[in-house]
Amino acid sequence: MDPELEAFIALFPQAKLDDPVADRESFAKLATSVPQPDTSDLEVEDRTVPGEPGVPIRIYRPREAQGAIIWLHGGGWVMGNLATEHPWAARLAETSGATVISVEYRLAPENPFPAAFDDVYAVLNWTAEHAAGLGVDPDRIAVGGHSAGGGLAAATALRARDEDGPRICFQLLNQPGLDDRQESWSARNFTDTPWMNRAKITAAWGHYLAGEPAPSPYAAPSRATDLSGLPPAYVASAEFCPNRDENIEYALRLLQAGVSVELHQWAGTFHGSQAILSAEVSRRQIDELGGVLRRALASS
């Protein structure tokens, strides 16, 4: 493991996701303890996408934005909100030059699938419909996220393809949660890895799917049998992460379906380690997400 990251392992809370309320509080403390970003060059606005229920969003607008991304926080579908994602959404806007639309989707177990999935799709439709008012090119709308958010982004791309929905130009998938079956080597063997391990992944999927197998690829994108016609993608995996092998396999399947993919397996890292901004490899991960998105929107 990267020695800079290894030094921080003891500081990560050992949430097991067996007490969602307490785990959300611990997650919020961790997320808000990192250095806060400088947003002086961004216009930051909180809004609510209308619906039943409405979906809170936070919009980060850089000067001369090239496009937009619907950005989805991690947290195992159980934790996270606009405040916990603020440091990462703001940095993504700064490094990419894109308008970042951060989404506070409904959380499990109180709101299991398809609540979060429907919230994200509602925001995608709203963004496409209001692109002109947002200063967004409707042909330059991407989706992306960390962990559970990455899984939601991949599922949203599948739905937009299947329903002939708004055009998505790119998928930015960082350590996405894609497969509830947990049959890969990394899912079976990483039982004591930092922050995210097999038991915690099992609990997260259990909350999100109400204890049942995924009913469709919209719940677990790895279950999709046809990945053709999807937007180009960037997929990042962490070496010591239960999701690692399903991330790599999904990227390979996208490639085999004719989808352009950039795949980066980050050596020496663990799930969520990009949050440790004092580590050089973590800063490289954050910078790469922004650079990849900038290039993808510029070429769309």
C-alpha positions as CSV (number, residue, x, y, z in Angstrom):
1,M,0.0,0.0,0.0
2,D,1.1,3.6,-0.6
3,P,3.0,4.6,2.6
4,E,1.4,8.0,2.7
5,L,-2.0,6.5,2.6
6,E,-1.1,3.7,5.1
7,A,-0.4,6.3,7.8
8,F,-4.0,7.6,7.6
9,I,-5.8,4.2,7.9
10,A,-6.2,4.5,11.7
11,L,-8.0,7.8,11.3
12,F,-10.8,6.4,9.1
13,P,-14.0,5.6,11.1
14,Q,-14.9,1.9,11.2
15,A,-18.5,2.3,10.1
16,K,-20.2,-1.0,9.5
17,L,-23.5,0.5,8.1
18,D,-25.5,-1.3,10.8
19,D,-26.6,2.0,12.3
20,P,-27.3,4.3,9.4
21,V,-28.1,7.4,11.5
22,A,-24.8,7.1,13.5
23,D,-22.9,6.2,10.4
24,R,-24.1,9.3,8.6
25,E,-22.9,11.5,11.5
26,S,-19.4,9.8,11.4
27,F,-19.3,10.2,7.6
28,A,-20.2,13.9,7.8
29,K,-17.5,14.5,10.4
30,L,-14.9,12.8,8.2
31,A,-16.0,14.6,5.0
32,T,-16.1,18.0,6.5
33,S,-12.8,17.6,8.3
34,V,-10.8,17.9,5.1
35,P,-9.5,21.3,4.0
36,Q,-12.4,23.3,2.5
37,P,-12.0,24.4,-1.1
38,D,-11.6,28.0,-2.3
39,T,-14.8,28.8,-4.2
40,S,-14.1,32.4,-4.9
41,D,-13.8,31.7,-8.6
42,L,-17.1,29.7,-8.7
43,E,-20.7,30.7,-8.5
44,V,-22.3,28.3,-6.1
45,E,-26.1,28.0,-5.9
46,D,-28.5,25.7,-4.1
47,R,-31.7,24.8,-5.9
48,T,-34.4,22.1,-5.8
49,V,-35.4,20.2,-8.9
50,P,-39.2,20.1,-8.8
51,G,-40.9,16.7,-8.3
52,E,-42.5,14.4,-5.9
53,P,-40.3,14.8,-3.9
54,G,-38.1,17.6,-5.1
55,V,-34.4,16.9,-5.3
56,P,-31.9,19.3,-3.7
57,I,-28.9,20.1,-5.9
58,R,-25.9,22.4,-5.6
59,I,-24.6,24.0,-8.7
60,Y,-21.0,25.0,-9.1
61,R,-20.4,27.3,-12.1
62,P,-16.9,28.2,-13.2
63,R,-16.2,31.1,-15.5
64,E,-16.7,30.0,-19.2
65,A,-17.8,26.5,-18.3
66,Q,-17.4,24.1,-21.2
67,G,-20.2,21.8,-20.2
68,A,-21.8,20.2,-17.2
69,I,-21.7,17.0,-15.1
70,I,-24.4,15.5,-12.9
71,W,-22.2,14.6,-10.0
72,L,-23.2,11.9,-7.4
73,H,-21.7,11.4,-4.0
74,G,-20.5,8.2,-2.5
75,G,-21.5,6.7,0.9
76,G,-22.9,3.3,0.1
77,W,-26.4,4.7,-0.9
78,V,-26.8,5.2,2.9
79,M,-24.6,8.2,3.7
80,G,-23.8,11.6,2.1
81,N,-25.4,14.8,1.1
82,L,-24.6,18.2,-0.5
83,A,-22.5,19.3,2.5
84,T,-20.3,16.1,2.6
85,E,-19.7,16.3,-1.1
86,H,-19.0,20.0,-1.2
87,P,-15.1,19.7,-1.0
88,W,-15.0,17.2,-3.9
89,A,-17.7,18.8,-6.1
90,A,-16.0,22.2,-5.8
91,R,-12.6,20.8,-6.6
92,L,-14.1,19.0,-9.6
93,A,-15.6,22.2,-10.9
94,E,-12.3,24.0,-10.4
95,T,-10.1,21.4,-12.1
96,S,-12.4,20.5,-14.9
97,G,-13.8,23.9,-15.8
98,A,-17.3,22.2,-15.9
99,T,-20.5,23.2,-14.3
100,V,-20.9,20.6,-11.6
101,I,-24.5,19.8,-10.5
102,S,-24.2,17.9,-7.2
103,V,-27.2,15.8,-6.3
104,E,-28.6,15.1,-2.8
105,Y,-30.5,11.9,-3.8
106,R,-32.6,10.0,-1.3
107,L,-30.8,7.5,1.0
108,A,-31.4,3.9,1.9
109,P,-32.6,2.1,3.9
110,E,-35.5,4.6,4.4
111,N,-35.6,5.0,0.6
112,P,-34.4,1.9,-1.2
113,F,-34.0,1.4,-4.9
114,P,-35.3,3.0,-7.1
115,A,-35.6,6.2,-5.1
116,A,-32.0,7.5,-5.5
117,F,-32.0,6.3,-9.1
118,D,-35.2,8.1,-9.9
119,D,-33.9,11.3,-8.2
120,V,-30.8,11.2,-10.4
121,Y,-32.7,10.7,-13.6
122,A,-35.1,13.6,-12.7
123,V,-32.0,15.9,-12.3
124,L,-30.7,14.7,-15.7
125,N,-34.0,15.5,-17.4
126,W,-34.2,18.9,-15.6
127,T,-30.7,19.8,-16.6
128,A,-31.3,19.0,-20.2
129,E,-34.6,20.9,-20.2
130,H,-33.1,24.0,-18.5
131,A,-29.7,23.9,-20.2
132,A,-30.0,27.3,-21.8
133,G,-30.8,28.9,-18.5
134,L,-28.0,27.1,-16.8
135,G,-25.5,28.2,-19.5
136,V,-25.0,24.6,-20.4
137,D,-24.5,23.1,-23.9
138,P,-27.2,20.3,-24.0
139,D,-24.7,18.2,-26.0
140,R,-22.1,18.5,-23.3
141,I,-23.8,16.9,-20.3
142,A,-21.9,14.1,-18.5
143,V,-22.7,11.9,-15.5
144,G,-20.3,10.7,-12.8
145,G,-19.7,10.0,-9.2
146,H,-17.7,8.2,-6.5
147,S,-18.5,4.7,-5.3
148,A,-22.3,4.3,-4.9
149,G,-22.6,7.5,-6.9
150,G,-20.5,6.0,-9.7
151,G,-22.9,3.1,-9.8
152,L,-25.9,5.5,-10.0
153,A,-24.1,7.3,-12.9
154,A,-23.6,4.1,-14.8
155,A,-27.2,3.1,-14.2
156,T,-28.4,6.5,-15.4
157,A,-26.5,6.1,-18.6
158,L,-28.2,2.8,-19.2
159,R,-31.6,4.3,-18.6
160,A,-31.0,7.3,-20.9
161,R,-29.9,4.9,-23.6
162,D,-32.8,2.6,-23.2
163,E,-35.5,5.3,-22.9
164,D,-34.0,7.6,-25.6
165,G,-33.6,10.1,-22.8
166,P,-31.3,13.2,-22.7
167,R,-28.0,12.7,-24.5
168,I,-25.1,11.9,-22.1
169,C,-21.7,12.7,-23.6
170,F,-19.5,11.0,-21.0
171,Q,-19.4,8.8,-17.9
172,L,-16.9,9.6,-15.1
173,L,-16.9,6.5,-12.8
174,N,-14.6,6.6,-9.8
175,Q,-14.5,3.2,-8.0
176,P,-18.2,2.6,-8.8
177,G,-20.4,0.1,-7.0
178,L,-21.8,-2.0,-9.9
179,D,-22.4,-5.6,-8.9
180,D,-24.5,-6.7,-5.9
181,R,-23.5,-10.4,-6.5
182,Q,-20.0,-9.8,-5.1
183,E,-18.6,-12.8,-7.0
184,S,-15.3,-11.3,-8.2
185,W,-12.0,-12.2,-6.6
186,S,-11.6,-8.8,-4.9
187,A,-15.1,-8.8,-3.6
188,R,-14.6,-12.3,-2.1
189,N,-11.1,-11.7,-0.7
190,F,-11.0,-8.2,0.6
191,T,-12.5,-8.7,4.0
192,D,-10.3,-6.4,6.0
193,T,-9.4,-3.6,3.6
194,P,-9.5,0.0,4.9
195,W,-12.8,1.9,4.9
196,M,-14.6,-0.5,2.5
197,N,-14.5,-4.2,2.8
198,R,-16.8,-7.2,1.9
199,A,-19.0,-6.9,5.0
200,K,-19.6,-3.2,4.5
201,I,-20.3,-3.7,0.8
202,T,-22.8,-6.4,1.7
203,A,-24.5,-4.1,4.2
204,A,-24.6,-1.3,1.7
205,W,-26.2,-3.4,-1.0
206,G,-28.6,-4.9,1.6
207,H,-29.9,-1.4,2.5
208,Y,-30.1,-0.2,-1.1
209,L,-31.9,-3.3,-2.4
210,A,-34.0,-4.0,0.7
211,G,-32.3,-7.3,1.2
212,E,-33.2,-8.6,-2.2
213,P,-31.1,-9.3,-5.4
214,A,-30.9,-6.5,-7.8
215,P,-34.2,-6.5,-9.8
216,S,-32.6,-5.0,-12.9
217,P,-29.4,-3.5,-14.3
218,Y,-30.6,-0.1,-13.2
219,A,-30.0,-1.3,-9.7
220,A,-26.7,-3.1,-10.4
221,P,-25.2,-2.1,-13.8
222,S,-22.9,-5.1,-14.0
223,R,-26.1,-7.2,-14.6
224,A,-26.7,-5.5,-17.9
225,T,-26.2,-7.9,-20.8
226,D,-25.9,-5.2,-23.5
227,L,-23.5,-2.3,-23.0
228,S,-23.4,-1.1,-26.6
229,G,-24.4,2.4,-27.4
230,L,-23.4,3.9,-24.1
231,P,-21.4,7.1,-23.7
232,P,-17.6,7.0,-23.5
233,A,-16.3,6.3,-20.0
234,Y,-13.5,6.8,-17.6
235,V,-13.3,4.1,-15.0
236,A,-11.0,4.3,-12.0
237,S,-10.4,1.5,-9.5
238,A,-8.4,1.2,-6.3
239,E,-6.0,-1.7,-5.8
240,F,-7.3,-2.6,-2.3
241,C,-11.0,-2.2,-2.9
242,P,-13.7,-4.9,-3.1
243,N,-15.1,-3.1,-6.2
244,R,-11.8,-3.4,-8.0
245,D,-12.4,-6.4,-10.2
246,E,-16.0,-5.5,-11.1
247,N,-14.7,-2.0,-12.1
248,I,-12.1,-3.5,-14.4
249,E,-14.5,-6.1,-15.8
250,Y,-17.1,-3.4,-16.6
251,A,-14.5,-1.3,-18.4
252,L,-13.5,-4.3,-20.4
253,R,-17.1,-5.1,-21.3
254,L,-17.7,-1.6,-22.4
255,L,-14.6,-1.8,-24.6
256,Q,-15.9,-5.1,-26.1
257,A,-19.2,-3.4,-26.8
258,G,-17.5,-0.7,-28.8
259,V,-17.5,2.0,-26.1
260,S,-14.4,4.1,-25.8
261,V,-13.0,3.7,-22.3
262,E,-10.0,5.0,-20.3
263,L,-9.3,2.7,-17.4
264,H,-6.9,3.6,-14.5
265,Q,-6.1,1.1,-11.8
266,W,-4.5,3.1,-9.0
267,A,-1.7,1.1,-7.4
268,G,-1.4,1.2,-3.6
269,T,-4.7,2.8,-3.0
270,F,-7.9,1.8,-1.2
271,H,-11.5,2.7,-1.6
272,G,-12.1,6.4,-0.9
273,S,-8.4,7.2,-0.4
274,Q,-8.7,10.2,-2.7
275,A,-10.1,12.0,0.3
276,I,-6.6,12.1,1.9
277,L,-5.5,15.3,0.1
278,S,-2.1,15.4,1.9
279,A,-1.1,12.2,0.0
280,E,0.5,12.8,-3.4
281,V,-1.4,9.9,-5.0
282,S,-4.7,11.2,-3.7
283,R,-4.1,14.7,-5.2
284,R,-3.2,12.9,-8.5
285,Q,-6.5,11.1,-8.4
286,I,-8.5,14.3,-7.9
287,D,-6.6,16.2,-10.6
288,E,-7.0,13.3,-13.1
289,L,-10.8,13.3,-12.6
290,G,-10.9,17.0,-13.5
291,G,-8.5,16.7,-16.4
292,V,-10.3,13.7,-17.9
293,L,-13.7,15.5,-17.6
294,R,-12.2,18.7,-19.1
295,R,-10.9,16.8,-22.2
296,A,-14.1,14.8,-22.6
297,L,-16.4,17.9,-22.6
298,A,-14.0,19.8,-24.9
299,S,-14.2,17.0,-27.5
300,S,-18.0,16.4,-27.2
